[in-house]
Amino acid sequence: MQIEKLHVPVMLKEVLEFLNPQPGQTIVDATLGTGGHAAQILRRIAPGGRLVGIDRDENSLAICKERLAEFKASTEFVHANFADLDQILASSGIKEIDGIIFDLGISSYQLADAQRGFSFQEEGPLDMRLDKSSYISAYDLVNNLNENEISQLLWNFGQERWHNRIAHLLVQERRNEPIATTKQLANLVIRAIPQRYRRSYYRIHPATRTFQAVRIAVNRELEILESTVKKAVDILRKQARICVISFHSLEDRAIKHTFRALKYDGLINIITAKPLTPSPKEIEVNPSSRSSKFRVAERA
Ligand SMILES: C[S@@+](CC[C@H](N)C(=O)[O-])C[C@H]1O[C@@H](n2cnc3c(N)ncnc32)[C@H](O)[C@@H]1O
């Protein structure tokens, strides 16, 4: 295993502090990734404890099986969508858990693999499926939705200011040839944005929001959050905690509203009135942590 390929876990210290895993406990890592959080959780719960690690991405699970081999007796790997959390835990005979973590989005391991099509920096096929066995890819969406649908998608999932212009140019260009690669899409986005805004408006790469929006749509990332958090809270033991790290404001807003609704129903107490963010030191060492927000609630 190439260590440099592994994702650096975000806000690890904070996650361990708030999740507070103890020997013998049953913890769910719903977004296993390359196992950064899981490895440290396992150190605290094993032997005797149990970690259920879920990921939609088979490659990431394969890495974790190797990386976490020393904890084999305490680990269960599940290739699934966390949206099916209730069924996953029921089929493992688990009725109650002592904590759960969601570290949303994609890992740097997935981003770095050009063939997955997540990155506008690398030339690759326009894929973006977290689960390769799922049906619709970025190519399918980008080449088949109509102009209005693309424009809506870019606004709803990326809050992309130039959504109309990008959708318009995209539909024009795909008349000549399909938009098949990451660079094709990224270059098209740059050309769609008025020149004087290309630098000033975007501190980030101008295609960032478009790529985020298409990825969210391909994997239907936002629509499952609320129901999944509710399922997780349902199965938490009293005073056990749910920890959620999100990476953009749409995700964070969904978590904030779901927590509020659950608190209103008397099901949880919110531990973090405001989301925690990484320290300046962490951002310096791991710049990709910079937009993360961490929220914690406890089963009432
Ligand atoms: C930010 S990474 C997690 C990194 C991990 N905490 C670590 O330390 O290595 C997010 C992971 O969640 C997975 N994922 C995203 N949405 C998912 C879903 N709905 N169900 C299961 N896994 C999902 C992705 O495939 C990715 O591997």
The ligand as a MOL file (V3000), in Angstrom:
LIG
                    3D

  0  0  0     0  0            999 V3000
M  V30 BEGIN CTAB
M  V30 COUNTS 27 29 0 0 0
M  V30 BEGIN ATOM
M  V30 1 C -13.9520 12.2300 3.0030 0
M  V30 2 S -13.9140 10.5190 2.6500 0 CHG=1
M  V30 3 C -13.7370 9.7620 4.2160 0
M  V30 4 C -12.3230 9.6710 4.6800 0
M  V30 5 C -12.1210 8.8650 5.9330 0
M  V30 6 N -12.7760 9.4350 7.0840 0
M  V30 7 C -10.6360 8.6750 6.2180 0
M  V30 8 O -10.1560 9.1100 7.2790 0
M  V30 9 O -9.9470 8.1120 5.3700 0 CHG=-1
M  V30 10 C -15.5730 10.1510 2.2560 0
M  V30 11 C -15.8260 8.6980 1.8930 0
M  V30 12 O -17.2370 8.4900 1.9760 0
M  V30 13 C -17.6550 7.6820 0.9220 0
M  V30 14 N -19.0620 7.9880 0.7050 0
M  V30 15 C -19.6020 9.1520 0.2610 0
M  V30 16 N -20.9440 9.0610 0.2290 0
M  V30 17 C -21.2530 7.8230 0.6770 0
M  V30 18 C -22.4880 7.1360 0.8750 0
M  V30 19 N -23.6650 7.6950 0.5860 0
M  V30 20 N -22.4420 5.8860 1.3770 0
M  V30 21 C -21.2540 5.2840 1.6850 0
M  V30 22 N -20.0590 5.8880 1.4930 0
M  V30 23 C -20.0570 7.1380 0.9970 0
M  V30 24 C -16.7360 8.0450 -0.2290 0
M  V30 25 O -16.6650 6.9920 -1.1670 0
M  V30 26 C -15.4180 8.3170 0.4830 0
M  V30 27 O -14.6080 7.1730 0.5020 0
M  V30 END ATOM
M  V30 BEGIN BOND
M  V30 1 1 1 2
M  V30 2 1 2 3
M  V30 3 1 2 10
M  V30 4 1 3 4
M  V30 5 1 4 5
M  V30 6 1 5 6
M  V30 7 1 5 7
M  V30 8 2 7 8
M  V30 9 1 7 9
M  V30 10 1 10 11
M  V30 11 1 11 12
M  V30 12 1 11 26
M  V30 13 1 12 13
M  V30 14 1 13 14
M  V30 15 1 13 24
M  V30 16 1 14 15
M  V30 17 1 14 23
M  V30 18 2 15 16
M  V30 19 1 16 17
M  V30 20 1 17 18
M  V30 21 2 17 23
M  V30 22 1 18 19
M  V30 23 2 18 20
M  V30 24 1 20 21
M  V30 25 2 21 22
M  V30 26 1 22 23
M  V30 27 1 24 25
M  V30 28 1 24 26
M  V30 29 1 26 27
M  V30 END BOND
M  V30 END CTAB
M  END
